[in-house]
Amino acid sequence: MTTLLVGLVTNAVSDQSRWPGWLGWFQDHAWLSFVLLGAVLVGLSALLAVASEQSAPSGQQASVAQGPGRESDLPEAALVLRSLPRDTVTFTDRSAELEALTLSVRASQESGGPLPVHVVDGMPGVGKTAFAVRAGHLLSERFPDGQLFVNLNGHTTGRTPVQPSEALASLLAAAGVPTQQIPVGTDTGAVTEARAAMWRSRLAGKKALLILDNAASYRQLEPLLPGSDGCLVLVTSRRRLAAGEEVVLSVEALPSAHAVDLFMQLSGRPAESFERGVLEELAGLCGFLPLGVSLLAARLRHHPSWTAQDLLVRLREARNRLGELRAGERAVGAAFDLSYRDLPAELQRFFRCLGLFPGAELDAYVAAALGSVSVDVARRQLDALYDAHLIEEYPGSRYRLHDLLRDYARSVAGEGDSVMEQQAVEQVCDYYLAALAGANERIVRAGADTPPATADGADPRRTPGLQSRPAALMWLEGERPNILACIQRASSLGLHPIVVRLAAALAPFLRQAGPWDQAAGLHHTAAEAARHIGDRLAQARALAELGAIRRFMAAYPEAVQALREAIDLFDEVGDQQGKADALNQVGIVWYLTGDNEDAAQAQTDALALYRALGNRLGQANALADLGMVRRQTSRFDDSVEAQSQALALYRELGDRYGEANSLRDLGIVHCQTGDYALAGERHSEALAIYEDLDDRAHQAYALNEAGAVQQITGDFDAARAAHTQALEHFTALGEHYGRANSIRHLGALHRVSGDLAEAVRLLTEALGAYRSLGSRSGEAATLTELGAAHCGLGERARATEDLQRSLTILRALGNRCGEAEALNHLGALLRASGAPAAAQEQHEQALALARTVHCPLEEARALEGIAGSHQATGAPSDRTAGPLHEALDIYQRLGLHTAADDVQRLLAAAR
């Protein structure tokens, strides 16, 4: 069964060196921008929390779909988004259809039954979307939990219909689900099912309204339907999509009288100035379609000297010019043609250029790039096209062409004129390259190299002024669908250098914001594009990015493959910086998989290259990651040395994220070596920095580590509060590795507090999460705790199995401190089972390991266990007292007063 992965932003990476049928995914995703812009407002705080990259076990960055816990554990987010397009004041009549819809909704709500799906169908240009939007605004008070609008591109020329899984991803983001928590994977069917389940869960018990515009088929929209009886779904389509219980509302062309009324209303002239027969013929020549009638009325309004008869003559001429069109297109096409030919030449050209935009919604900056004009001129021309009813305005000073108008613009531009389209795509891609360069200055980590993606011909004055990190993130989230659509179109046109550069420019944002399957697909394409043009350096960079993203997805073999290929290519072209970055990344992957020797060698090699290059940030990163490997193999002195050097460099560079991460990892080492006061200090320092940086993910990691110290020192209430708060943060952020850590710590806390049944429940949940994530260190730590809990419950066979499995993993990882802990628990189990001699053997092994790696807590526990084994065999009291006195000295030195008191009681009993 294909594993579904959710990318996590625990330590999202804003620079190029830190850790953390595919192109069809990107095809025509500009439709997402409208929904995603709203989602930014819901999720921006999460995006701001993901700027750091280097973490201890927090480097684990992927999980199974829905996470290790029950879906009900996920925090609920209110559907506060109001994303309906603006209602039009010129909406005419449709009172019968609106009344039928309103009555249907009211009857269903009053009866307490489920609301049926309402399908609005009709021919192009008849006003289906306007009808649905008007209905949405009229019914909005009945659906207070939100109103969402999604264009499914069912009948948009040059675009494939939006896939259900993609629409679900956008809806979930709009509903407040962090993008990194949305299920991803290679099995499209399984991903769609997982996203649909999450979507239904989000809407459970809510009253929300969802407009699915421009649907291609019932199969496309079915997974998007909420499970809640209180939600209303309005679907618009050119096809009849009813599959069973849907309510079908067919929108026909306007009655002649209503079409004439609409014309007079929009023309701005008094009714008595018209001959009604002329107006009826005008409306008839454009098929009585609201879109065509609106355009004709706008033409008359802009020509005060014209009469309706003058307009009629021109319309007849336009129909003759469009004789080759199909009847339905010809009716409205004539109105388009008349409006278009009424424009000044420069505005005609501008309109044609807009029709070639690969995305959907655009702003004045994009329009300026397409039209090769200044931003001020673009704004004026957009206003003029809006006044002429040739373009639609959306919130945020954004615009889009109706599908039929886009078709017409492309036809007058010369459908199939690849030279003109290629020029338009190149110009808008140059704009995006320049704009991305500005955005990356705000989001890329200080001291890191920015992507080599500047545009040759773009004028930076024609890009939005992004003066802060939040502004840059919001712009990136809003433009992401358009940029992906441009990359797709550039690829199909064979513009491979543009594909490579745009992918590199978008990489820092995708590392932070995900989703990882999008990012992986993008970098795969960039690598293939670079391979196609023989640019080995660009290919290496794309593969390095792909490897980092694969690591976030916990696809470790694929990550290693991509990174190794990148290292070889960097070697071939002599790019030592790129090679060092890739070595650093592959070293992190090997750290996560427990291949500690390879990990240490990779970080050592990366460190040597960074030193030769004089790259101090790279040195700090490699030292920090090397320190983590040394900690994982219980080489604590070496770990402290490497991490301390990294900390000094981070402080010199003013890199507060790096500083906090090194402080936190040092705290972990100090805890394992028994310096609990210093460990608590380091964790408090790290937490304060994370709070200053508003980094909730790393705040949660610091809370977990602080809670572990508090648990050892006997402050159970503080430990429980810290782990609970960390769990809340991780759940909200969708960070499943950290969530598993919190659950494991809480399980351990319940064990030492005596609530063994709850301990087993929590630890079993954590174990499943670690196994899904592929985290062997997490699995081993949990098995050790489970073994101790099962022993306490008298389930000795299960306890033995847990502890033996843990020891196998710990020995493979080289984690000698963890091995000593597991051996001590195994010794206690054997002693309780009536095998004191075998128990003593386990404790003596633990004692030797603990002394070798300087792990005083396990040393004291081993001594206490040896004394207990002596006592159980009836040995003389002096043989029992000696190890107990040694254990007592250690406990007192560590400040573990409860443990010391227990030993003193044992000594008193032994006298």
N, C-alpha and C positions, 0 to 999 in steps of 0.2 A: 504494500500500500504506500502510495507516495506520501512522503512527509510534507505537511504544510508548514511553512516557515513564516514567522513574523519578524521582520527586521526591527532591531532595537536601537534607540539613540542614546544608550547609556553614556558613552563617551564619544559623541559624534565628532567627526574629524574635520576641522575646517582648513587643514593644510594638507599638502601632498605627501607628508612623510609619516603621518601617525596612523594608529590603528583605527582602530578602531584601531518556420514562419515567424521569429522574435520581433522584427521591426514593426509588424502589424500592430503590436501593442501601442505604439506611439502614433499610429496613423490617425490623423485628424482628431487629436485630443483637445484642440482649442475650445471645444464645447464645455470642457471642464472648468474653464476659468471663472465663469459666473458663480458656480456653486462654491468653488475652492476659495474665491476671494472672501466669501462669507465665512468659510471654515477657518480662514486665517485668524479672524477675530476670536474664534473659539479656542484655537490651538496655539496662538502665538507664544503664550507663556511657556508651553512645552518646547517650542522651537528654541526659545532663548535659553533653555536649560541644557542645551546639548552642544556646547562649544568645546568641551574638553575631550581629550582623546586617550590619554594614558591612564589606565586604571589597573588596580590589582586584579583580583578575580573578576572585577567589573568589566573586564575586556570581553567577557562572553557576551555575544551580541545576537543571538537568534533563539527562537523558541518554536514550539509546535503551535499550530493554530489554536486559539482560544486559551492558550497558556496552561500552566500546570494545575490551575484551580478550576472551580466551577464557574461557568459563565456568570452566574448570579453574583460572584464575588467582584465583578468589574464595577467600577463606580459609575453611577448614572449621570448623564449630562443632559440638561434640559435642551429641548429643541427650540432654541430661542431664535433661530435664523429665520429671517423674512426675506426670501430671495425671489419673490415674484417680480417680474418686469413691471414697469410703470403702466398703470391703466391709461387708456386713451380717452380723451374727452370727446372724441369724434365717433365713438362707438354708436352704431345706429341700430335701433330696434333689436331684433333677436329676442323680443320679450317673450314670445311663446316658448322658445327653446330654453331660455333662462328660467322661466316659471316651471317648466317641466323638470328641469334639473333641481331647482330649489325644493319643489314638492317631493321629489324622490328622496332627496337627502333628509328632509324634515321627517318624512314618514318612517324612514329607516331608523333615525335617531329616536323618535318618539316611541317606536315599537320595541326598542331595545335590541333589535336584530343587527346583523352585520351590514355595513355599508357596501353595496355592490360597486364594482368598478364601472365608471361611466366613460364610454368611448365616444369621442367626438370625431366623426369622419366627414370627408368632403373633398372636393377637388382643390388643386393648388390655387392659392390666392383668394379663397372664399372667405377667409377670416376665422379659421379654426383656432389658431393660437390666440387671436384677440378675444374670441369668445371664451376660451378657457381661462385666460388671464382675468377678464371681467368677472367671470363666475368665481374665480379664486378670491378676488378682492371682496366681492359681495358676501361670500361665505366665510371669510377669514375669522370673524368673531366666533363662529361655531367650532373653530379648530385652533384653540389658543396655544397649542404646543408647537406651532410652527407651520410655515407654508414654504415648500420647496419646489423649484422649477428646474427641470433637466431637459436639455435638447438632445435627443437620441440620434440625430443625423440620419434618420431613416431614409430620406429622399434628398440628400444634399449632394449635388454634383461634385465629383472629385474626391468624395470621402466615403469610406465604408461605414455602415451603421455601427454605432457604439456597441461593444460587446457587453453583455450583462455584468460580467465580473468587473469591468472598468467603471460602469455606471454605479455599481454597488460601492466601489472604493470611494468614489466621489461623494456619494450620499452618506457613507459612514463618516467621512471627514467632516462633512457639513453638520452631522449630528453630534460632533464633539469627540469622535474617536481619533486619537493620535494616529497619524499615518503609519508610524512604525508598529502599531498594534493591529493593523488591518492584515488579515491572512494573505500570504503570498505563497507561490510555489510553482512547480512545473506542470502539474496536473490541472488544466484549466477547469475541468468539471468539478474536481474536489475543491478548488479555490472558490469557485462560484457558490457552491453549496455552503462552504464555511462562511463566506461573506454574507450570503443571504440569511443564514441563521443568526449571525450577529446583528444584521439590519432589523430582522423581525424582533429580536430581543430588545434592541434600542427603542423600538416603537411600541413595545408591549404596554398596554394600559394607557397609551397616550391618544390625544385627539389632534392629529396632524393632517395637513392637506398636501398632496403630492401631485404635481402636474408633470406628466411624462409626454413631452412634446415631440412630434415628428417621429413616431414609432414606425418601424418597418414591419414588425410581425408580432404576434402574440408571444411567440417563443422568446423574443428579445425582452419583452417587458415582464413576463411572468415571474422571474426570480426577484424582480424589484418590488413586488407587491407586499405590503406590510401584512403581518399576521393579525394585527389588532383590529377588532371589529369597529373601533372608533375612528379609524383613519379613512379619509376619502381620497381616492385616486381618480384623476381626470387624465385621460389619454387622448392625444390628437394623432390622427393618421390619415393619409390619403387612401388607405385601404380599409376594408371592413374587417375588423379584427375580433369580432365577437366569437367567443369559444364556448359559451354556456350561459352563465347567469349574469353577464354584463348588461348594463343598460346602454343602448345605442342611441346617440343623438346625432342625427345627420344634419349638417349645416349646408344648406343649399345657397345658390346665388341669391342675391337680394331681390325681392319683388321690385318691379319697375318703380313703383311709387317711392319705396324706401331708398332705392338707389338715387333717384332724383333728389329726394330730401337730403341725402348725404352730400351730394354734389353742391347743392345750394348752400348748405351749412359751411362747407369748406371753402367755397369760392369767395366768401366775404361780400357777396353782392345781394341786394334785395331781391326777393322772389319775383316781384313784378317786372324786373328787368329782363326776365327770360321768357322765351317761348317754350312751353312745356314739351311740345312735340320734339323740339331740337334736343332738349335735355334727355328725353327718353331714347332718342336715337344714339346720342353720345354714350349713355349708360349701356345700351344694347350692344354697341360696337366693342365695348370692353367686357362683354359677357356678364354685365351686372355684378362684377366682382369688386368688393370693397377696395382692394389694392389698386385696381385700374381706375376706379372712380375717384379715389383720393388723388392720384397722380394728375388726372385731367383737371380736377378742380384747382389744384395747385398751379397748373400752367395758366389757367385763366386768371387766377389771383395775381400772378406775377406779370401779367400783360394787361394793364388797365384799358389799353386801346382796343383790345380784341373783343369781339362779340362771341357768343356761344356758337354762332354760325361759322365764324372764322375758325374756331377750334375744331368744329366738325369737319370742315374741309381738310384741315391738316391731318386729322385723325384718319380720314379715308385714304389719304396719300400714304400715311405710315403703314396702314394695313396692306396696301399694295406692295410696299417694300418687303414685308414679312410674309409674303405669300407662301414661302416654302415651309413655314412652321406648321405644326399640327394645329388643328382647330382650337383646342383648349389653350395652347400657348399663344396662338396668334391673337386671341382676344385681348389678353392682358399685355402681350408683347407690343402691340400697337401703341398702347399707352406709355409703355417704357420708352419706345422709340421716339415718341413725340416729346417726352420730357427730356430725354437725352439730347436730342438735336436742338432743344431750346437752350441748352447750356453753352456758355462761352467755351472756346476751344480749349483753354487751359483747364477748365473744370471737367470737360469731357475726358481729357487725358487723365486727370486725377481719378475720375470715376473708373476708368478702365484699369488703372493700376491697382485700385482697391480690390477689384475682382480677381486679381492674381495672388492675393495674400493667402498663404497656406493655412493660416489660422482662422479663427472665427471673429471674436471681438478684438477690436484694436483701439488704440488711443492716438492722440495727435502725434506722438513721437514715431510710432510705427507708420502712420500715414505719411509723415514727412519723409521717412526713408523710402517708402514705396514710390512716392511721387517726386522725389528729388527736389523738395522744396523746404523752406524753413519751417520750424514748428509753428510759428505765428501764422504763416500762410496756410499751413495744413489745418490749423484750427478754423480759420475763416472758410476754407473750402469744405470742411466737414459740416460747418454750420449751414453753408449754402446748399449742400446736398441734402441735409436734414430738412431744410425749408422746402426743398423741391420734392420731398417724400421719396427720395431715392436711397435713403439710409435710415436705419433705426437707431435711436439713442437709448443707451442703457445707463444705469447708475454708475457714478464714478467717472463721468466724462468719457465713456466708452461707446463704441459704435459697432454696428454689424449690418451686413447686407442681407435682406431676405433671400432665401434660396433662389427664387425666380430672378431676382435682380442680380444676384451673383452670376447666374447662368447668362443673363443678358449682357452683363459687363464683359464676361469672358468671350461672348460671341462677337461683340463689336471690337474687342481687342484682337480678334483673329484667333479663334479656337484652334489649337494645334500650333500656334506660333511659338515654338520652343525658345527662340532667341529672346523674344520679349519677356516670356515667363522666366527664363533663366536670369535675365537681367534684374527682374523684380525680386526674385528669390535671393540673388546675390546681394542686392542692396539692403533688403530687410535683415539678412543674416549678418551683414557688416554692422548694421545698427545694433543687433543683439550682442554681437561680440564686444562692441564698445560699451554698451550698457552693462553687460556682465562684468567687464573689467572694473567698472565703478562699483558695482555691487560687491564684488569679491574683496575690494579694499576694506569693506565694512565687516565682512563675515569671516575672512581668512585670519587664522590665528597670528598674532603679532610675532614677527621674526620668521614666519614661514614664507616659502617661495610662492608667488602667485602663479596661476596657470599661464603658460605661454600662448595666450589666445587673443592678443590685441588685433583689432581690425586695421587693415592698411589704409582704407579710404574713408573711414567713418569720422565724423566731426564730433568730438566729445561734448561740444556745446549743444548738440542735438540729442542728448540723452538726459533722462530725468535726474535731477539732483537728489541723490540718496545720501542724506546727511547723518544717518544713524544706522546702527545695526537693525533695530526693529523695522525701519523704513525699507532697508535693503531686503530683509526677509519677506516682508509683505509684498514688495514688488516681485520678487522671485517666485513666490507662491502663485501670484496672479498671472504671471507671464509664462510659467513653466509649460502649460499645455500648448501655447503658441510656439514656444521655442522647440518643443518636441515635434510639433507639426512641421516646422521649418526644416528641422534636421531630416525628417522623413522625406520631405519633398526634395531637399537637396540631394539626398542619397539616390532617390529615383531618377534624378536628372544627371547623376554621375558627377556631382560636385563634391568629390571626395575630400579635398583639402578643407572645405568649409565644414563638412561633417566632423572631421577630426578636431578642428579648432573649437567648434561650438560644444562638442562633447567635453573637451578639456575645460572649457570655461564654465560649464554647468556642473562639473564634477564636485567642487566644494559644497555646493548647496545640496546636491543629491546625497552626499555623504551625511549631511546633517539631517535632512528632512525625509530621505527615503521617498517612496518605498524602494526596498532594495532590488526587487525584481525589475522595476523600471531602470534603475541605475545599471544593473548588470546587463540588461539588454542594450542600453545606450553604449556602454563601453565595449561590448562585444562588436557592435556595429562600427564603432570608431576604430577598433583594432583591424577589422576587415577592410575598412576604407583605407587605412594607412598601409596595409599589406598590398592593396590594389595599386597604390601609386608608388610603392617602394620606399616609403618613408619609415625607416626602421626605428628611428628615435620616437616618432609619434606612436608607432605600434607598441613600442616598449612602454611608453607612458600609459597608453590605453589599457594594456594588459596589467600593469601595476595597479591601476584603479580597479580593474575587474577583480583582481586578486583580493584587494581590500574589501570590496563589496561582498565577494563570496565568503570572506571570513565573517562579515556581519551576519550573513545568512546561515552560518554554521556549516557551510558546504566546504569543509576543510580540504579534502583531496583536490577539489577543483581550484580552491584558492592557491594551494601549493603549486599546482600545475601552471596556473597563469603567472604566478610570481617568479617561478623558476625560468619560464620562458622570457619574462621581462628582464631578469638578471642577465641572461645570456645575450639578449639584444643590447642592453645597456653596455655590456662588455664589448660587443662588436663595434659600437659607435663611439666608445670611449667616454661615455657619460658616467663619471664616477658618483656624482650626486644622485642620479636616478638609481644607480646600482645600490648605493647605501640605503636609500629609502626603501627599495624593494627587499633588501636583506632584513631591514628592520621589521617590515611587515611580515615576511615569512617566518622570522624569529618569533613574532607574537603568535602566529598560527601554531607553531610547534610548542610554544609554552602552553597554549590552551589544550593541545592534544596530549600533553605530557611527554613529548619528545624533548626532554630537557637538554641532552647533550647537543643535539642539533640546534636547539633554540639558543643555547649559550654561545655556540660557535658563530651563528648568524649575527647575533648582537655584537660579539667581539669584532667580527669582520666589519660590520657597519660602523662601529665606533672608530676603528682604525681609519676608515675612509673619511668619516666626518672630521677627524682630527687633521688629516692631510689636507682637507679642503678648507679648514678653518671654520666649519659650520658648527657654531656653539649650541644652537638649538638642537641640531641633529645629535650632537654629543650627549646633551642632556637626556634626550629621548632614549638613545641606545643604552646609556648608563642606567636609567630608571628601569627599562625593560630587562636589562641584565640583572639588576638587583632583585627583580621579581622572580626570575628564574632561580637565582641563588637562594632566595627565601623558600621557594617551592621544594628545593632539594636540601633544605635544612642547613645550608651553609650561611649561617646567620651573620657571622663577622664579615664575610665577603659581601653579603647583601647590604649590610649597614654602610660599608665603605662605598659601594657603587651608588646607593641611593643618596648618601650624603653629598657625594660629588655632584650628582644630578641636581639636588636641592640647591647647592651653591650656585650652579650655572643658571638655574631657573630664576633665582633671586637676582642675579646680576642682569639677566635679560628682562626682568620685570614681568615674567610670565607667571601670573598668579595661579592659573590652572595647573601648570606643571609643578609649582611650589606646593599646592594643596595635595596633589596626587602623591608626591614624594613624601610629604609629611604623613599622609595616611598610611602609606606602605611601611614607613619607618615605625609607625605606631603598631602595626601588625607584628613586626619583628620584635619590638620591645615587649609586646604582650607574650609572645612565645618564649622569650628568654627571661620572663619573670619580672621585668621592670614595669609594673602596672601603673605606677604613678606617671612615669615618663610616657607610657603608651597613651594614657588618658589625656596628657597634655597635648601630644601630637594630634590625636583625633579631634580634640577641641579646637586646635589651631586650624586644622584642615576644614572642619565644619564651619568655622567663622568665615573663612575665605569663600567657601561654596555658597554660603548665605549672602555674602556681599555680591557675588557674581550671579545670584538668582539661579543657581544650578541645582534643581531639585533632585536630579538623578544621583549626583555625587553627594549631596547632603544625605541622601538615604544610605549610601554606602558607608559614609562616615558614622551615621547613627548606628548602623549594624555593628561596626567595629567597636564603637564606644560601648554598645550594649554587651558585646562579648566580654569586654574587660569588667564591666559592672557585674556580670553574672559570676565570673570567676572570683571577684572580690566580695561576693555575697549581697550586693545591692540589687535584689531581684525585682523590686518595684521599678527602679530606674531602668533596668535592663528591659523589662517588659514594655515600658513606655517607649523606649528608643526603638525596639524592634517593631512595635506596632505602628509607630509613625513612619518608619522606613517602609513597611509593607504597604501602607496607604499611598506613599509617594510612588513606589514601583508599580502598583496596580494602576494608578491613574496614568502613568507614563507608558504603560505597556512594556515595562522592562522585566522580562520574565526570569532572567538569571538572578538579578537582584531580588526579585520576589521569592524565588526559591531559597535564596540565602536567608531572607527574613523568616520564612516558614520553618527552615531548619533550626535557626536560632531559637525561635519560639518553642519548637518541639523539644530542644535540649533544655530550655528553661522549665518546661512542664515536667521533664524527667527528673531534674534535680529538686524540683518542688514537690515531687511525689505523685503527680497526676499522670500515671504511666499510660493509661488508655488514651488520653488526649495527646500525649507525647507520640505514641505510635501512629495515631491518625495523621498528625501534622508531618511527621518524619516520612511516612509513606507517600504523602503528597509531594513532599520535596524530592524524594528519591525518583519518582516518576518524571518530575520536571528535569532534573539533572540528566537522566538517561535520554530524554528526548532532545536535550540540548547537546548531548555528547560530552558533558563535563565529567571527566573521570575523577578529578579532585573533589568536586562536589558530591559525586556518588559515594566516594570512599568515606568522606567525613560523615555523611548521613548514615551509611551502613554501620559505622562505629557507634553512633548514637542509638541506632535501632537495636544493635546487639545489646547495648547496656539496658535499654528499656525492656526488651524481651526477657533478658535475664531477671530484671526486677519483677516481671510478671510470672516468673517461673517457667517460661517457655524456652527451655534450655537448648533444645535442638535448633530452633529458629535463631536463637541468639548466637549459637556456634556458627551456623551457616552465614549469618550477617558478618560476623567478625572475621571469619576466614576469607570471605570475599573482599572485605575492606583491606585486609593485609596483603592480598594478592595485588590489588591496585596500587596501594601505597608503596609497596616494594618496587613495582614497575616504575612508579613516578620518582623514586628516590627520596620520598618524604619520610625521613627517619624520625622526626618528632611525632608525626601522625602515626607512624608504625609503633612507636613506644606507647602512645595512648591506647591504641587498639590492643596491644599485648597486655597492658595492665587490665583492661576490661576482660580480656580472655582469661587472664589469671584469676580474677575475681569470680568469673563464671565457673572455672574448674574447681576452685576452692568451695564454692557453694554446691557443686555437684559431688563433693566428697573425694576430690583428687588433689590433695594439698601438695603432693610432690610435683605433679605436673604443673600446678599453679605456680609453685616456686620457680620452676624453670622459665615460665613465661615472664614472670616479674624480673628475673635476673637478666633476661634478654632485653627487657624494657629499660632496666637500669643502665646497662652498658650503652645502649643507644642514646639515652637521655644525657648521660655524662659526655658522650662523644660530641654531641651537637650542642651541648649546653642548653638543655631544656629542663630547668629546675623543677617545674611543677610535676612533670612526669617522673623525674628522679625521686621526688618525695613520695609520690603515689606508689612507685615501684618498691621503695624501701618499706612503706607501710604494708604493701602486699606481701613482701617477703616475711615480715614479722608475723603477719596473720597466718601464713603458711607454716611457719615454725610452731606457732601456738596450736594450730590444728593437728600437727603431728606429735604433740606432747613434748616438744623440745624444752630444754631448761630455760628458765625465765631470762637468763642473761643473754641467750641467743635471740630472744624476742625483744628485749629492751634495747639492745645495741642499734638495730635498724630503726626502731621507733625514735630514739634520741636523735639520730641523724635526720629523720623526716621532720621531727619537731623543729630542729634548728632551721631547716629550709623554709618550712611554713612561716615561722616567725620572721625570718629575713624577708620573705615575700610580702609580709603583712596580711597573710591569710589567717585571721584570728580564729574563725570557726573551725577550720581544719586543724589548727594548732590545739584548740581546746579538746577536739575529739581524740587527738593523739595522747594528750595528757591524761585523759580518762582511761585510755587503754593501758598507759604506763602504770597508773594507779591500780588498775585491776590485775596487772601482771605481778605486782609485788607480793 
